[in-house]
């Protein structure tokens, strides 16, 4: 795997390094020791799949509050998403800044999202599936979200939101929850 740190310290794009032959290819998508060598959480406590029927489906901006903060490794296994993270670490020089990247079945990229970051995505095509590996189990009591269109963040999504949950539509602005 190739780890490329983003502009947000601790967040990485992870690319596969396929070994190819006439059958196709084989590549490692997880190695606890390799993640730890990059200073990342090597723990996987839960895995989830998100299937989204329509392009323009938005999910986010979600995060887990203490004591259930979670690191995530996100990969799009079918279709394509524009994935966005926001640094919520108050002591970070990039606090409140965001980073976005296209993850697709075609490019096979993954995004490592550190603890104390929010995460959200919009689907770019119909029938998109996203696979998550998380370092912590989900806790409904610690689940938080804020608005995707918060003017303080200035996130520019590449397409308009067509499908969104009531929870996400009615989330507060970031300043109201931090």
DRENPA-3360 file (N, C-alpha, C; in nm, 2 decimals, always signed):
BEGIN
1 = XXXXXXXX = +0.08/-0.12/+0.00/+0.00/+0.00/+0.00/+0.09/+0.12/+0.00 ~ +0.04/+0.23/-0.07/+0.11/+0.36/-0.07/+0.03/+0.46/+0.01 ~ +0.09/+0.52/+0.11/+0.02/+0.62/+0.20/+0.07/+0.76/+0.16 ~ -0.03/+0.84/+0.12/+0.00/+0.98/+0.09/-0.08/+1.07/+0.19 ~ +0.00/+1.14/+0.27/-0.07/+1.23/+0.37/-0.14/+1.35/+0.29 ~ -0.26/+1.38/+0.34/-0.33/+1.49/+0.28/-0.29/+1.62/+0.35 ~ -0.35/+1.73/+0.31/-0.32/+1.86/+0.37/-0.37/+1.86/+0.52 ~ -0.45/+1.77/+0.56/-0.49/+1.76/+0.70/-0.41/+1.65/+0.77;
9 = XXXXXXXX = -0.32/+1.69/+0.86/-0.23/+1.60/+0.93/-0.30/+1.48/+0.98 ~ -0.24/+1.36/+0.95/-0.30/+1.24/+1.01/-0.40/+1.17/+0.92 ~ -0.45/+1.24/+0.81/-0.54/+1.19/+0.72/-0.46/+1.15/+0.59 ~ -0.49/+1.03/+0.54/-0.41/+0.97/+0.43/-0.50/+0.92/+0.32 ~ -0.45/+0.94/+0.20/-0.50/+0.86/+0.09/-0.42/+0.73/+0.08 ~ -0.49/+0.62/+0.07/-0.42/+0.49/+0.07/-0.45/+0.42/-0.07 ~ -0.34/+0.40/-0.14/-0.35/+0.34/-0.27/-0.30/+0.20/-0.27 ~ -0.37/+0.11/-0.34/-0.32/-0.03/-0.35/-0.20/-0.04/-0.43;
17 = XXXXXXXX = -0.12/-0.14/-0.41/+0.00/-0.17/-0.50/-0.03/-0.31/-0.55 ~ -0.10/-0.32/-0.66/-0.14/-0.45/-0.71/-0.02/-0.52/-0.78 ~ -0.02/-0.65/-0.75/+0.07/-0.75/-0.82/-0.02/-0.81/-0.93 ~ +0.01/-0.78/-1.05/-0.08/-0.82/-1.16/-0.01/-0.93/-1.24 ~ -0.10/-1.02/-1.30/-0.06/-1.12/-1.40/-0.18/-1.15/-1.49 ~ -0.18/-1.25/-1.57/-0.29/-1.28/-1.66/-0.42/-1.31/-1.59 ~ -0.42/-1.34/-1.46/-0.55/-1.36/-1.39/-0.62/-1.23/-1.35 ~ -0.54/-1.13/-1.34/-0.59/-1.00/-1.28/-0.48/-0.95/-1.19;
25 = XXXXXXXX = -0.52/-0.91/-1.06/-0.42/-0.87/-0.97/-0.46/-0.91/-0.83 ~ -0.36/-0.90/-0.74/-0.38/-0.92/-0.60/-0.31/-0.80/-0.53 ~ -0.38/-0.75/-0.42/-0.32/-0.64/-0.35/-0.37/-0.65/-0.20 ~ -0.29/-0.60/-0.12/-0.32/-0.59/+0.02/-0.40/-0.46/+0.05 ~ -0.51/-0.47/+0.12/-0.59/-0.35/+0.15/-0.59/-0.32/+0.30 ~ -0.53/-0.40/+0.38/-0.52/-0.38/+0.52/-0.40/-0.45/+0.57 ~ -0.32/-0.39/+0.66/-0.21/-0.45/+0.73/-0.19/-0.37/+0.86 ~ -0.22/-0.43/+0.97/-0.21/-0.36/+1.10/-0.07/-0.30/+1.12;
33 = XXXXXXXX = +0.03/-0.38/+1.09/+0.16/-0.33/+1.11/+0.20/-0.22/+1.02 ~ +0.16/-0.22/+0.89/+0.19/-0.11/+0.80/+0.11/+0.02/+0.85 ~ -0.01/+0.01/+0.89/-0.08/+0.12/+0.94/-0.01/+0.18/+1.06 ~ +0.03/+0.10/+1.15/+0.10/+0.14/+1.28/+0.23/+0.21/+1.24 ~ +0.30/+0.16/+1.14/+0.43/+0.22/+1.10/+0.41/+0.37/+1.06 ~ +0.29/+0.39/+1.01/+0.26/+0.53/+0.96/+0.19/+0.61/+1.08 ~ +0.19/+0.56/+1.20/+0.13/+0.63/+1.31/-0.02/+0.63/+1.31 ~ -0.08/+0.53/+1.24/-0.23/+0.52/+1.23/-0.28/+0.41/+1.31;
41 = XXXXXXXX = -0.41/+0.42/+1.35/-0.47/+0.31/+1.43/-0.48/+0.18/+1.35 ~ -0.43/+0.08/+1.41/-0.43/-0.05/+1.34/-0.55/-0.14/+1.39 ~ -0.64/-0.08/+1.47/-0.75/-0.16/+1.52/-0.87/-0.15/+1.43 ~ -0.93/-0.27/+1.41/-1.06/-0.27/+1.33/-1.16/-0.33/+1.43 ~ -1.26/-0.26/+1.47/-1.36/-0.30/+1.56/-1.50/-0.33/+1.50 ~ -1.51/-0.27/+1.38/-1.64/-0.28/+1.31/-1.63/-0.25/+1.16 ~ -1.70/-0.32/+1.08/-1.70/-0.29/+0.94/-1.85/-0.26/+0.89 ~ -1.87/-0.17/+0.80/-2.00/-0.14/+0.76/-2.00/-0.12/+0.60;
49 = XXXXXXXX = -2.12/-0.14/+0.54/-2.14/-0.12/+0.40/-2.26/-0.02/+0.39 ~ -2.24/+0.07/+0.30/-2.35/+0.17/+0.27/-2.38/+0.16/+0.12 ~ -2.50/+0.12/+0.09/-2.54/+0.11/-0.05/-2.63/+0.23/-0.08 ~ -2.62/+0.29/-0.20/-2.69/+0.41/-0.23/-2.74/+0.40/-0.37 ~ -2.87/+0.40/-0.39/-2.93/+0.38/-0.52/-2.91/+0.49/-0.62 ~ -2.91/+0.62/-0.57/-2.92/+0.73/-0.66/-2.79/+0.82/-0.66 ~ -2.75/+0.87/-0.77/-2.64/+0.97/-0.77/-2.69/+1.09/-0.70 ~ -2.61/+1.16/-0.63/-2.65/+1.28/-0.55/-2.70/+1.24/-0.41;
57 = XXXXXXXX = -2.68/+1.12/-0.37/-2.72/+1.08/-0.23/-2.60/+1.13/-0.14 ~ -2.65/+1.20/-0.04/-2.55/+1.26/+0.06/-2.56/+1.19/+0.19 ~ -2.45/+1.16/+0.25/-2.45/+1.11/+0.39/-2.34/+1.18/+0.46 ~ -2.37/+1.25/+0.57/-2.27/+1.32/+0.65/-2.32/+1.45/+0.70 ~ -2.25/+1.53/+0.76/-2.11/+1.51/+0.81/-2.12/+1.45/+0.95 ~ -2.07/+1.33/+0.97/-2.09/+1.25/+1.09/-1.95/+1.23/+1.16 ~ -1.96/+1.21/+1.29/-1.85/+1.18/+1.37/-1.90/+1.12/+1.51 ~ -1.81/+1.06/+1.58/-1.84/+1.00/+1.71/-1.77/+1.09/+1.82;
65 = XXXXXXXX = -1.84/+1.13/+1.92/-1.79/+1.21/+2.03/-1.72/+1.11/+2.13 ~ -1.64/+1.17/+2.22/-1.57/+1.08/+2.32/-1.68/+1.01/+2.41 ~ -1.65/+0.90/+2.45/-1.53/+0.82/+2.44/-1.52/+0.73/+2.32 ~ -1.61/+0.75/+2.22/-1.62/+0.65/+2.11/-1.57/+0.71/+1.98 ~ -1.47/+0.80/+1.99/-1.41/+0.86/+1.86/-1.36/+0.74/+1.78 ~ -1.37/+0.75/+1.65/-1.33/+0.64/+1.56/-1.24/+0.69/+1.45 ~ -1.15/+0.61/+1.41/-1.07/+0.63/+1.29/-1.15/+0.54/+1.19 ~ -1.14/+0.58/+1.06/-1.21/+0.50/+0.95/-1.12/+0.49/+0.84;
73 = XXXXXXXX = -1.13/+0.37/+0.77/-1.07/+0.35/+0.64/-1.19/+0.33/+0.54 ~ -1.21/+0.42/+0.45/-1.32/+0.43/+0.36/-1.28/+0.39/+0.22 ~ -1.36/+0.30/+0.16/-1.33/+0.26/+0.02/-1.46/+0.24/-0.06 ~ -1.47/+0.29/-0.18/-1.59/+0.27/-0.26/-1.57/+0.15/-0.35 ~ -1.65/+0.05/-0.32/-1.64/-0.08/-0.39/-1.72/-0.10/-0.52 ~ -1.81/-0.01/-0.54/-1.89/-0.01/-0.66/-1.94/+0.14/-0.68 ~ -1.92/+0.19/-0.80/-1.96/+0.33/-0.83/-1.85/+0.43/-0.79 ~ -1.89/+0.55/-0.75/-1.80/+0.65/-0.72/-1.86/+0.75/-0.62;
81 = XXXXXXXX = -1.78/+0.81/-0.53/-1.82/+0.91/-0.43/-1.72/+1.02/-0.43 ~ -1.77/+1.14/-0.39/-1.68/+1.25/-0.35/-1.68/+1.24/-0.20 ~ -1.57/+1.21/-0.14/-1.56/+1.19/+0.01/-1.49/+1.31/+0.07 ~ -1.55/+1.36/+0.18/-1.50/+1.48/+0.25/-1.48/+1.45/+0.39 ~ -1.37/+1.51/+0.45/-1.34/+1.50/+0.59/-1.32/+1.64/+0.64 ~ -1.35/+1.66/+0.77/-1.32/+1.79/+0.84/-1.25/+1.76/+0.97 ~ -1.14/+1.84/+0.99/-1.06/+1.82/+1.11/-1.13/+1.89/+1.22 ~ -1.17/+1.82/+1.33/-1.23/+1.87/+1.45/-1.14/+1.88/+1.57;
89 = XXXXXXXX = -1.01/+1.86/+1.55/-0.92/+1.86/+1.66/-0.89/+2.01/+1.69 ~ -0.94/+2.05/+1.81/-0.93/+2.19/+1.84/-0.78/+2.24/+1.85 ~ -0.69/+2.15/+1.89/-0.55/+2.19/+1.90/-0.47/+2.18/+1.77 ~ -0.54/+2.14/+1.66/-0.47/+2.12/+1.53/-0.46/+2.25/+1.45 ~ -0.35/+2.27/+1.38/-0.34/+2.39/+1.29/-0.44/+2.39/+1.18 ~ -0.50/+2.27/+1.15/-0.60/+2.26/+1.04/-0.74/+2.24/+1.09 ~ -0.76/+2.28/+1.22/-0.89/+2.27/+1.28/-1.00/+2.35/+1.19 ~ -1.11/+2.28/+1.16/-1.21/+2.34/+1.08/-1.19/+2.33/+0.93;
97 = XXXXXXXX = -1.07/+2.29/+0.89/-1.05/+2.27/+0.74/-1.10/+2.14/+0.69 ~ -1.12/+2.14/+0.56/-1.17/+2.01/+0.50/-1.08/+1.97/+0.39 ~ -1.10/+1.84/+0.35/-1.03/+1.78/+0.24/-1.13/+1.69/+0.17 ~ -1.13/+1.69/+0.04/-1.22/+1.60/-0.04/-1.14/+1.53/-0.15 ~ -1.19/+1.41/-0.18/-1.12/+1.32/-0.28/-1.23/+1.23/-0.34 ~ -1.21/+1.20/-0.47/-1.30/+1.10/-0.54/-1.24/+0.96/-0.51 ~ -1.33/+0.88/-0.45/-1.30/+0.74/-0.43/-1.40/+0.66/-0.52 ~ -1.34/+0.57/-0.60/-1.43/+0.49/-0.69/-1.38/+0.35/-0.70;
105 = XXXXXXXX = -1.47/+0.26/-0.75/-1.44/+0.13/-0.77/-1.32/+0.12/-0.88 ~ -1.32/+0.21/-0.97/-1.22/+0.22/-1.07/-1.08/+0.25/-1.02 ~ -1.07/+0.36/-0.93/-0.94/+0.40/-0.89/-0.90/+0.32/-0.76 ~ -0.99/+0.25/-0.70/-0.96/+0.17/-0.58/-0.89/+0.24/-0.47 ~ -0.90/+0.37/-0.46/-0.84/+0.45/-0.35/-0.91/+0.43/-0.23 ~ -0.84/+0.45/-0.11/-0.91/+0.45/+0.02/-0.87/+0.58/+0.09 ~ -0.95/+0.62/+0.18/-0.92/+0.74/+0.26/-0.92/+0.70/+0.41 ~ -0.80/+0.73/+0.47/-0.79/+0.70/+0.61/-0.83/+0.83/+0.69;
113 = XXXXXXXX = -0.94/+0.82/+0.77/-0.99/+0.93/+0.84/-0.96/+0.91/+0.99 ~ -0.87/+1.00/+1.05/-0.83/+0.99/+1.19/-0.95/+1.01/+1.28 ~ -0.93/+0.98/+1.41/-1.02/+1.01/+1.51/-1.04/+1.16/+1.52 ~ -1.15/+1.21/+1.57/-1.18/+1.35/+1.58/-1.19/+1.42/+1.45 ~ -1.23/+1.35/+1.34/-1.26/+1.41/+1.21/-1.40/+1.37/+1.18 ~ -1.47/+1.46/+1.11/-1.60/+1.43/+1.06/-1.59/+1.38/+0.92 ~ -1.69/+1.30/+0.88/-1.68/+1.24/+0.74/-1.82/+1.25/+0.68 ~ -1.81/+1.27/+0.55/-1.94/+1.26/+0.47/-1.90/+1.24/+0.32;
121 = XXXXXXXX = -2.00/+1.20/+0.24/-1.98/+1.18/+0.10/-2.11/+1.20/+0.02 ~ -2.09/+1.23/-0.11/-2.20/+1.23/-0.20/-2.17/+1.13/-0.31 ~ -2.27/+1.06/-0.35/-2.25/+0.96/-0.46/-2.25/+1.03/-0.59 ~ -2.16/+0.99/-0.68/-2.15/+1.05/-0.81/-2.22/+0.98/-0.92 ~ -2.25/+0.85/-0.89/-2.33/+0.77/-0.99/-2.43/+0.68/-0.91 ~ -2.53/+0.63/-0.99/-2.63/+0.54/-0.93/-2.56/+0.41/-0.88 ~ -2.63/+0.35/-0.78/-2.58/+0.21/-0.74/-2.44/+0.21/-0.69 ~ -2.41/+0.30/-0.59/-2.28/+0.31/-0.53/-2.27/+0.24/-0.40;
129 = XXXXXXXX = -2.17/+0.17/-0.38/-2.15/+0.10/-0.25/-2.02/+0.14/-0.18 ~ -2.02/+0.17/-0.05/-1.91/+0.21/+0.02/-1.88/+0.12/+0.14 ~ -1.76/+0.08/+0.16/-1.71/-0.01/+0.26/-1.63/+0.07/+0.36 ~ -1.66/+0.06/+0.49/-1.59/+0.13/+0.60/-1.53/+0.02/+0.69 ~ -1.41/+0.05/+0.74/-1.35/-0.02/+0.85/-1.33/+0.08/+0.96 ~ -1.38/+0.06/+1.08/-1.37/+0.15/+1.19/-1.30/+0.09/+1.31 ~ -1.23/+0.18/+1.38/-1.15/+0.14/+1.49/-1.23/+0.13/+1.62 ~ -1.35/+0.17/+1.62/-1.44/+0.17/+1.74/-1.58/+0.13/+1.70;
137 = XXXXXXXX = -1.65/+0.07/+1.79/-1.79/+0.03/+1.76/-1.88/+0.15/+1.77 ~ -1.99/+0.15/+1.69/-2.08/+0.26/+1.68/-2.15/+0.28/+1.82 ~ -2.17/+0.40/+1.86/-2.24/+0.44/+1.98/-2.34/+0.54/+1.94 ~ -2.47/+0.51/+1.95/-2.58/+0.60/+1.92/-2.57/+0.73/+2.01 ~ -2.54/+0.71/+2.13/-2.53/+0.82/+2.23/-2.42/+0.92/+2.19 ~ -2.31/+0.87/+2.12/-2.20/+0.96/+2.09/-2.20/+1.00/+1.94 ~ -2.30/+0.96/+1.87/-2.31/+1.00/+1.73/-2.35/+1.14/+1.71 ~ -2.27/+1.21/+1.63/-2.30/+1.36/+1.61/-2.29/+1.39/+1.46;
145 = XXXXXXXX = -2.35/+1.50/+1.42/-2.35/+1.54/+1.28/-2.36/+1.70/+1.28 ~ -2.32/+1.75/+1.17/-2.34/+1.90/+1.14/-2.36/+1.91/+1.00 ~ -2.41/+2.03/+0.96/-2.45/+2.06/+0.82/-2.34/+2.06/+0.72 ~ -2.37/+2.00/+0.61/-2.27/+1.99/+0.50/-2.25/+2.13/+0.43 ~ -2.35/+2.21/+0.44/-2.35/+2.34/+0.38/-2.31/+2.46/+0.47 ~ -2.25/+2.43/+0.58/-2.20/+2.53/+0.68/-2.11/+2.63/+0.61 ~ -2.15/+2.75/+0.61/-2.07/+2.85/+0.53/-1.93/+2.87/+0.59 ~ -1.91/+2.83/+0.72/-1.78/+2.84/+0.78/-1.68/+2.74/+0.72;
153 = XXXXXXXX = -1.73/+2.64/+0.66/-1.65/+2.53/+0.60/-1.62/+2.55/+0.46 ~ -1.72/+2.60/+0.38/-1.70/+2.62/+0.24/-1.68/+2.50/+0.16 ~ -1.74/+2.39/+0.19/-1.72/+2.27/+0.12/-1.80/+2.28/-0.02 ~ -1.73/+2.25/-0.12/-1.79/+2.26/-0.26/-1.81/+2.12/-0.31 ~ -1.93/+2.07/-0.31/-1.95/+1.93/-0.36/-1.97/+1.94/-0.52 ~ -1.92/+1.84/-0.59/-1.92/+1.85/-0.73/-2.06/+1.83/-0.80 ~ -2.15/+1.78/-0.73/-2.29/+1.77/-0.78/-2.39/+1.81/-0.67 ~ -2.51/+1.84/-0.71/-2.61/+1.88/-0.62/-2.67/+1.76/-0.54;
161 = XXXXXXXX = -2.70/+1.79/-0.42/-2.76/+1.68/-0.33/-2.90/+1.66/-0.38 ~ -2.93/+1.53/-0.41/-3.07/+1.49/-0.46/-3.14/+1.41/-0.35 ~ -3.07/+1.34/-0.27/-3.12/+1.25/-0.16/-3.05/+1.28/-0.03 ~ -3.12/+1.31/+0.08/-3.05/+1.33/+0.20/-3.15/+1.29/+0.31 ~ -3.10/+1.24/+0.42/-3.19/+1.20/+0.54/-3.24/+1.32/+0.61 ~ -3.34/+1.31/+0.68/-3.39/+1.42/+0.77/-3.29/+1.46/+0.87 ~ -3.22/+1.36/+0.93/-3.12/+1.39/+1.03/-3.02/+1.48/+0.97 ~ -2.96/+1.44/+0.85/-2.86/+1.52/+0.79/-2.91/+1.66/+0.75;
169 = XXXXXXXX = -3.03/+1.67/+0.69/-3.09/+1.79/+0.65/-3.11/+1.89/+0.77 ~ -3.14/+1.84/+0.88/-3.17/+1.92/+1.00/-3.05/+1.93/+1.10 ~ -2.93/+1.89/+1.06/-2.82/+1.90/+1.15/-2.79/+2.04/+1.18 ~ -2.73/+2.07/+1.30/-2.69/+2.21/+1.33/-2.56/+2.25/+1.26 ~ -2.53/+2.38/+1.26/-2.40/+2.42/+1.21/-2.29/+2.38/+1.31 ~ -2.17/+2.37/+1.26/-2.06/+2.32/+1.34/-2.04/+2.39/+1.47 ~ -2.05/+2.53/+1.46/-2.02/+2.61/+1.58/-2.12/+2.58/+1.69 ~ -2.24/+2.53/+1.66/-2.34/+2.50/+1.76/-2.31/+2.37/+1.84;
177 = XX = -2.23/+2.28/+1.79/-2.20/+2.16/+1.85/-2.06/+2.14/+1.91 ~ -1.97/+2.23/+1.88/-1.84/+2.22/+1.93/-1.82/+2.31/+2.04;
% end
